Amino acid sequence: MTVLAQTTMLGVRATKCVASKAHSPTPLRFVWHHVQPHEAGGPTTPANLIELCDSCHYSIHRLLWEMAQNLPLEKPPRAAQLAFARKGYDACAAAGTVDKIPNEG
């Protein structure tokens, strides 16, 4: 997915991070994140999209992939990041697409 496609989804630009209210320094960019990854069958619909900063986006993808690989988490993640990763993993598990979770972390 291109940067433009990540920053604007369904004609709306991402403008905040729902995983963290405190960023220092202020994030350079906000993106739309598929809770259930698009590559693993996640639709591009409002119900499957959340706004994130680049840092949280990367962290959630890393956590999701670690869950798919059944790896121990290397360091304690932020609660909100872990919750979004679990939600994505659970959606993939329900759809039978855990093996399609991409290694983007």
C-alpha positions in Angstrom: 0.0 0.0 0.0 1.4 3.4 -0.9 1.8 6.3 1.6 -1.0 8.2 -0.1 -3.3 5.3 0.3 -2.4 4.9 3.9 -2.9 8.6 4.8 -6.2 9.0 2.9 -8.7 6.2 3.0 -12.2 6.4 1.6 -11.5 10.0 0.8 -10.7 11.0 4.4 -7.3 11.9 5.7 -6.0 10.3 9.0 -5.4 13.1 11.5 -4.8 11.4 14.9 -3.7 8.3 16.7 -6.3 6.3 18.6 -3.6 4.1 20.3 -1.7 6.9 22.1 -2.7 10.4 23.2 0.8 11.5 24.2 3.5 11.7 21.5 6.8 13.4 21.9 7.8 14.7 19.5 4.5 15.2 17.5 4.2 12.4 14.9 5.2 13.4 11.4 2.4 11.4 9.8 -0.9 9.7 10.6 -2.1 6.7 8.6 -5.1 4.4 8.3 -4.5 0.9 9.7 -6.6 -2.2 8.7 -7.3 -3.9 12.1 -7.6 -7.2 10.2 -4.8 -6.8 7.7 -5.9 -6.3 4.1 -3.5 -9.1 3.0 -5.3 -11.5 5.5 -8.8 -10.7 4.2 -9.5 -7.5 6.1 -11.9 -5.2 4.2 -11.3 -1.5 3.6 -14.4 -0.4 5.5 -14.8 2.1 8.4 -15.4 -0.8 10.8 -12.0 -2.3 10.0 -10.0 1.0 9.9 -8.4 3.0 12.7 -6.2 6.1 12.6 -2.6 5.7 14.0 0.7 7.5 14.0 3.5 5.8 12.1 5.1 4.6 15.4 2.0 2.9 16.7 1.3 1.5 13.3 4.7 -0.1 13.1 4.4 -1.5 16.7 0.9 -3.0 16.1 2.1 -4.7 12.9 5.1 -6.1 14.8 2.9 -7.4 17.6 0.4 -8.9 15.2 3.1 -10.8 13.3 4.7 -12.0 16.6 1.3 -13.4 17.6 0.9 -15.1 14.2 4.3 -16.7 14.7 3.4 -17.7 18.3 6.5 -15.8 19.5 6.9 -14.3 23.0 6.6 -10.6 23.0 10.1 -9.1 23.2 9.1 -6.1 25.4 5.9 -5.1 27.2 3.8 -3.3 24.6 1.4 -0.4 25.3 -2.0 -1.7 26.3 -3.8 0.0 23.4 -1.3 -1.3 20.9 -1.7 -4.8 22.2 -5.5 -4.5 22.3 -5.6 -3.5 18.6 -3.1 -6.3 17.6 -5.2 -8.9 19.5 -8.4 -7.6 17.8 -6.7 -8.0 14.4 -5.3 -11.5 15.3 -8.8 -12.6 16.5 -10.4 -11.4 13.2 -7.8 -13.4 11.3 -8.3 -16.4 13.4 -12.0 -16.3 12.9 -11.5 -15.9 9.1 -8.9 -18.7 9.0 -6.3 -16.3 7.6 -3.6 -16.1 10.4 -1.1 -17.6 8.0 -1.6 -14.6 5.7 -0.6 -12.0 8.3 2.3 -10.1 6.7 5.7 -9.5 8.4 5.6 -5.7 8.3 7.1 -5.1 11.8 
